[in-house]
Amino acid sequence: MPLILLNKPFQVMSQFSAHPERQTLADYIDIPNVYPAGRLDADSEGLLLLTDDGKLQHAIAHPRRKLPKTYLAQVEGQPSPEALDKLRQPLDLGDFVTQGSQARLIQEPGWMWPRNPPIRQRQNQPTSWIALTISEGKNRQVRRMTAAVGLPTLRLVRIAIGPFSLATHPVMPGEWREVDPLELERQG
């Protein structure tokens, strides 16, 4: 029962079936019968967990499990304390209300790999980085949350799912490694 930690590159689809225009997980992982436990949009990058065990996949991805997921979002603009506070509270996105989250302004991560292609830069518009931890994972949730507080996301990188983190299990985009699924049980 392998548990694979993959650093999904930008513009790669979170699927193994062929896509007419983009690379897929099959371009990076040649292990039969593993599937992603959760997804990342093509325009998001970072940590994706894959397994061949349906129960383990369910334990990682199911909303009832509330496994925390941490993202680094490069946003357009400078977050005010009020905007960060709104991100920490339940936020009405129209079709659903988010749970509270952890949100804080951080320095640009010095360890972060460059994105290819780079994000667009506007001469008169600064960018900032926010670390955001959520325990749900609705479609495009983090992007919608930052947009709702006036901070459009330019780059989104998931760096942690539960006990698994790119900080403790470093791999570059397109690279993967096998990790111990018992780390989930040790987390509790």
Summary of the structure (lengths in Angstrom):
residues: 188
radius of gyration: 16.4
end to end distance: 19.8
largest distance: 50.7
contacts: 523
relative contact order: 0.24
helix: 19%
strand: 30%
